């Protein structure tokens, strides 16, 4: 890397990346950005490789634990960034991700509407319920991770009746983008349609390729690739 490139990376590009990344989260304990590439490539707006490491990031109320990301062949509007404009992605990129969530991280995140509503919506899909969304809600209280199993507990309110609910699900990835919840058990004293279902599959989509999804005692480990679009 030439001195000119080091100057651009050190004074413009790396700070711009850090500013953009920090703007996406409400808090982060530690954020590291490493950019690699030749001067001609970078000056032309093409970055061969960017590595990002973050610890303790909070995104929309979600505590994300530790994250390591590697992106290659990134095309950005560098000439405009040098003039002070915001950094923009010009083409899709594949991002390699290595993420670790502790049980405590996920437990804290249950208070975030983004996660709690996502879990409630997922339960609605699993049950294939036709109950209006406004007629039922769940206050998720507790989350536990044991080897290959995730357990969720909360209080379900339906038609002015409240009862505890527990979901226990084994989690495994298949073909890189199919998430198998198997075995699946839903326990609740309220008679919910479809509660006897024992397995469920979620298609994460073509932009996701998960290589490893491992639930250990007290933590969730995930490695894979995600396509990020402009």
C-alpha positions in Angstrom: 0.0 0.0 0.0 1.5 3.4 -1.0 1.7 6.4 1.3 -1.0 8.0 -0.8 -3.3 5.1 -0.2 -2.5 4.9 3.5 -3.4 8.6 3.8 -6.8 8.0 2.1 -7.5 5.0 4.1 -6.4 6.5 7.4 -7.8 10.0 7.0 -10.9 9.4 4.9 -12.0 5.8 4.2 -11.6 4.1 7.5 -13.1 7.0 9.5 -16.1 7.1 7.0 -16.6 3.4 7.5 -16.5 3.7 11.3 -18.9 6.7 11.3 -21.3 4.7 9.1 -21.1 1.6 11.2 -21.6 3.6 14.4 -24.6 5.3 12.9 -26.2 1.9 12.6 -26.0 1.0 16.3 -27.0 2.8 19.5 -24.0 1.6 21.4 -20.8 -0.4 20.8 -18.0 -1.2 23.3 -15.3 -1.8 20.7 -15.2 -1.3 16.9 -12.3 -2.1 14.7 -12.1 -1.6 10.9 -9.2 -2.8 8.7 -9.1 -2.0 5.0 -6.8 -3.7 2.5 -6.1 -3.0 -1.1 -3.9 -1.3 -3.7 -3.8 2.4 -4.3 -5.2 2.3 -7.8 -8.1 0.0 -6.7 -9.0 2.1 -3.7 -8.7 5.4 -5.6 -11.1 4.0 -8.2 -13.7 3.2 -5.5 -13.0 -0.6 -5.3 -11.9 -2.0 -2.0 -10.7 -5.6 -2.2 -11.2 -6.4 1.5 -12.7 -4.9 4.6 -12.6 -6.6 8.0 -14.9 -5.4 10.8 -14.9 -6.5 14.5 -17.4 -5.3 17.0 -18.0 -6.1 20.6 -21.1 -5.1 22.6 -23.0 -3.6 19.8 -26.7 -2.7 20.3 -28.8 -2.5 17.2 -32.5 -1.4 17.7 -32.4 -2.8 21.2 -30.7 -6.1 20.3 -27.5 -6.9 22.1 -25.3 -8.5 19.5 -22.4 -9.9 21.5 -19.3 -10.2 19.4 -19.3 -10.0 15.6 -16.5 -10.4 13.0 -17.3 -9.5 9.4 -15.2 -9.8 6.3 -16.4 -8.3 3.0 -14.5 -8.5 -0.3 -14.7 -6.7 -3.7 -16.6 -3.7 -2.3 -17.6 -0.9 -4.7 -18.3 2.5 -3.1 -18.5 6.2 -4.1 -15.0 7.1 -2.9 -14.7 10.3 -5.1 -17.8 11.6 -3.4 -16.7 10.5 0.1 -13.5 12.4 -0.4 -15.6 15.5 -1.0 -17.4 15.0 2.2 -20.5 13.1 1.0 -21.8 10.0 2.9 -20.4 6.6 2.0 -22.7 4.6 -0.3 -22.5 1.0 -1.5 -22.7 0.8 -5.3 -23.0 -3.0 -5.9 -24.0 -6.1 -3.8 -21.3 -7.6 -1.7 -21.0 -11.0 0.1 -20.2 -10.6 3.8 -18.7 -13.5 5.8 -20.0 -13.3 9.3 -18.9 -14.9 12.6 -21.3 -14.1 15.4 -21.5 -15.1 19.0 -24.5 -14.4 21.2 -24.5 -15.3 24.9 -27.7 -16.3 26.7 -27.5 -13.0 28.6 -27.3 -11.1 25.3 -30.4 -12.7 24.0 -32.2 -12.4 27.3 -31.5 -8.7 27.4 -32.7 -8.4 23.8 -36.1 -9.9 24.7 -37.1 -6.5 25.9 -36.6 -5.1 22.4 -39.7 -4.9 20.3 -37.8 -6.0 17.2 -37.0 -9.4 18.8 -40.1 -10.0 20.9 -42.4 -9.2 18.0 -40.4 -11.3 15.6 -40.8 -14.3 18.0 -44.5 -13.6 18.4 -44.9 -13.4 14.6 -43.0 -16.7 14.2 -45.3 -18.4 16.7 -48.3 -17.1 14.7 -46.8 -18.7 11.6 -46.1 -22.0 13.3 -49.6 -22.2 14.7 -51.0 -21.0 11.4 -53.5 -19.1 13.5 -56.2 -16.9 12.1 -56.7 -15.0 15.3 -56.4 -11.3 14.7 -53.1 -9.9 15.8 -54.8 -7.4 18.1 -56.6 -10.2 20.0 -53.5 -11.9 21.4 -50.1 -10.9 22.6 -47.1 -12.4 24.4 -44.9 -10.9 27.0 -41.7 -12.9 26.6 -39.9 -13.2 30.0 -37.1 -15.8 29.8 -34.8 -17.4 27.3 -32.5 -20.3 27.9 -29.9 -22.0 25.6 -28.9 -25.6 26.2 -27.0 -27.8 23.7 -28.9 -27.6 20.4 -32.1 -26.4 22.1 -33.6 -22.9 22.6 -36.3 -22.5 25.3 -38.6 -19.4 25.4 -41.0 -18.6 28.2 -43.6 -15.9 28.6 -47.2 -15.0 29.3 -49.8 -15.2 26.6 -52.9 -13.0 26.8 -55.8 -14.0 24.6 -59.4 -12.8 24.9 -58.7 -11.3 28.4 -57.2 -14.6 29.6 -53.5 -14.8 30.5 -51.5 -18.0 30.9 -47.8 -19.1 30.8 -46.5 -20.3 27.5 -43.2 -22.2 26.8 -41.6 -23.0 23.4 -38.8 -25.6 23.3 -37.2 -26.0 19.9 -34.2 -27.8 18.6 -32.4 -25.7 15.9 -30.4 -27.0 13.0 -29.4 -25.6 9.6 -29.9 -27.5 6.4 -28.7 -26.7 2.9 -27.3 -23.4 4.2 -30.6 -21.5 4.2 -33.3 -23.8 5.7 -33.7 -23.5 9.4 -35.2 -26.6 11.0 -37.0 -26.2 14.3 -37.1 -29.9 15.3 -38.2 -31.2 17.8 -40.6 -28.4 18.5 -42.9 -28.3 21.6 -45.4 -25.6 22.5 -46.9 -25.8 26.0 -49.8 -23.6 27.1 -53.0 -24.2 29.1 -54.9 -22.1 26.5 -56.1 -24.2 23.7 -54.2 -22.8 20.7 -54.9 -24.0 17.2 -51.9 -26.0 15.9 -50.1 -26.2 19.2 -49.5 -29.9 18.7 -47.1 -29.3 15.8 -43.7 -31.0 16.4 -41.5 -29.4 13.8 -41.3 -26.4 11.5 -39.0 -25.1 8.8 -38.0 -21.5 7.9 -36.5 -20.6 4.6 -34.0 -17.8 5.2 -33.8 -16.9 1.5 -31.3 -17.0 -1.3 -29.2 -14.1 0.2 -28.2 -16.2 3.2 -25.8 -19.2 3.4 -25.2 -20.5 7.0 -22.2 -22.8 7.4 -22.5 -23.3 11.1 -25.3 -22.8 13.6 -24.4 -24.2 17.0 -26.3 -23.9 20.3 -24.0 -24.6 23.2 -24.8 -24.3 26.9 -25.4 -20.6 27.4 -24.4 -19.4 23.9 -25.3 -19.4 20.2 -22.5 -19.5 17.5 -23.2 -18.7 13.9 -21.0 -18.6 10.9 -22.1 -17.9 7.3 -22.4 -15.6 4.4 -25.0 -12.9 3.7 -25.4 -10.8 0.6 -25.8 -7.1 1.3 -27.5 -5.1 -1.4 -27.1 -1.4 -2.0 
